[in-house]
Amino acid sequence: MKIVLAIDSFKGCASSQELSSWIGGAIGDVYPTAEIVACYIADGGEGMLDAIMQNVKGNIVTCNVHDPLMNPLSAQYGILEDGTTAVIEMAQASGLPLVPKEKRNPLLTTTFGVGEMVKDAILKGCRKFVVGIGGSATNDAGLGMMQALGYRFLDSNGEVLGHGGEILEKIHTIDESRVLPELKACEFVVACDVDNVMFGAHGSAQIYAGQKGADEVMIKRLDAGMEHFTKVLKNRLGKDVAMNAGSGAAGGMGGGMQAFLDAKLRSGIEIILDQIGFDTHLKDATLVITGEGRIDKQSLMGKVLSGVSKRAQNAGVPLIALGGGIADELEEHEGVDALFSIMRYPMSLEEAMEKNRAEKLVRQSTKEIFRLIKLIKNSAS
């Protein structure tokens, strides 16, 4: 029996690695000879770097960059064993947790540190980039990243602009004369799991800026600034990306990377499954186990569970999903053969998220599932 584990973290409670260890151990208690293949998974946001680098060969690199408020910061990225592919997690340099709640202001926060990581990797010989853009503290359309790579943005007086979302409304000219020359030879694939556009009712500011510290006045200003900037992109660079699905991801980072770097936007889970060779692990597999903290309709729309289920279906391997909870509205399984909640009795969310209790619940639920599998197999034979 070969069991492939591809379970997302239970956010705020347990990592993909911890869950895989608990589930694998419980399976071993029932089937001691079972082959367990653990694939550590994330959806392209925080945790993407760990998910890829713990599944494939490569090295973690530490470099000095700047955080969203331009304070010095030590960040990490990965270089795969080919020596030319870098894995960049935006949250390492521009993530929301890096900014204290009282200082969160997307008019000021910048993606400059992300560009510094990319530049460091370029100088180390990398030319292919996998960039996860989830969990950002920014709404600057990736302009900070571009500044770190040599782009300069000037106002109508020819003055060089500073950092943050506040410069969007002021940009008049884009100066490419100092851009890192190696950038032309680089390829960028962006992990993006939202379809938001750059401005408007479904745009980056109106949907997400409030979560990053913006009040209503700031949101309107950022939205107007983003609309202005997209017109500059179209007029100055001939790049019309504003209404591309995903262009508004990470405060417009998706669109900025499309415009300046010709980046390709892809589902985060699809990128990770490709990078870790997930389809190869499915060969001769008996069963796949996936899941996340809360399984609902969104889980089946471009997230980890959705991506894993499509691959399992294509390979003809049965799939079980295990979750901390399952939403009432979820009636259709959509490619998942069976859904199980780890909850055994009523308890508060706080109680359920206590790591020791969560481990016990995960182990108990997994054992019961495999006891049932064993019972059915024995009855059939």
Residue, then its C-alpha position, 0 to 999 in steps of 0.5 A: m500500500k502506497i499512500v501519498l500525503a499532500i495536505d495544506s497547513f491548518k493555518g495558525c495551528a499546524s504546518s504541512q510537515e507536522l500534519s504529514s508526520w501525524i497522519g503518516g504515524a497514524i497510518g503506520d499504526v494500522y498498516p506498519t508496512a505501508e509506504i508513505v510519501a509526504c509532499y509538503i504543500a502550500d498555495g503560493g503564499e506564506g510557506m511556499l518557499d518551505a514547501i518547495m525546498q523541503n521537497v526538492k534539492g537546492n539551497i536556502v540563501t539568506c540576504n540583507v534586504h529592506d522590509p515594507l517600511m524600508n527597515p533593514l531585514s534578513a530574508q531567505y529565498g531558494i536556489l534549486e539544484d540546477g543553479t539557475t532557478a530561484v524560488i522567491e516568497m514575497a512575504q519574506a520581504s513584504g509580508l503583512p506580519l512584518v509590519p506592526k498593526e499600528k504602522r500598517n499603511p499601504l500608501l507607505t509600504t513597498t515591495f522594494g525588498v522583493g526586488e532586492m531578493v531577485k537582484d541577489a539571485i540574478l547576481k548569483g546566476c539565476r535566470k528563472f524565477v518562481v515567485g509567490i505573491g501571497g500575504s503582502a503588506t503592499n499596494d504599490a503595483g510592484l513598483g518597489m520591486m522594480q525600483a530595486l531592479g533599476y527602474r525609476f519613476l518620475d513625476s511631472n517635474g522630472e523628480v524621482l519618486g520615493h516608495g509606497g502606494e502613494i507614488l502611483e498617482k504621481i507617476h508621469t515618466i518611467d526611466e529604464s536607463r538604469v535597469l539591471p541588464e541581466l533582467k532581459a534574460c530572466e523568466f518569471v512565473v508568478a504563483c497567483d490564486v486570485d482573479n482580481v484586477m488592478f483597480g475598480a470594484h474588483g480591484s486590488a485596493q477596494i478588495y484588499a487594502g483595508q486588510k493592510g491598514a487602509d481606511e476608506v480615504m486611503i482606499k479611494r486614493l490608492d484605487a485612483g492612483m492605480e488607475h492612473f498608473t495603468k494608463v501610464l503603463k499603457n501610454r508609455l510602455g504599451k502594456d495594457v494589463a489592468m483588467n487581466a485576471g490576477s493583475g490586482a493580486a498582492g496590491g497590483m504586484g501581478g500586473g506590475m510583474q506582467a508589465f515590466l517582466d513579462a511574467k506568467l501568472r499561474s495557480g500557486i498550487e499548480i506551480i508547487l505540484d509541478q516543482i515537487g514532481f507530484d505526478t511522479h509520486l502518484k504512480d502506483a499510489t493506492l490513495v492520496i490524502t489532502g486537506e486543510g484547516r477548513i474545507d468549504k466551496q473555496s477549497l474546491m476553487g483553485k486552492v490546494l485541495s482543488g489542485v491535488s484533486k485534479r491531479a489525483q483524478n487524472a492519475g486515477v487515484p482515490l482521494i480523501a480530504l481531511g479537515g479541521g471542519i467542513a462547511d455546511e454548504l459543501e454538498e458536492h465533493e467535486g473530485v474528492d472521494a470522501l471528506f472527513s472532519i477531525m472533530r469528535y465532539p463540540m469544542s471552541l475554535e480556540e480549543a480545536m487549534e491547540k496543537n496538542r489537541a489537534e495532533k490527537l484529533v488528527r491521529q485519531s481520525t486517521k486511525e479510524i479511516f484506515r481501520l475502516i479501510k482495513l476492515i473493508k479489505n479484509s471482508a472483501s478477501 
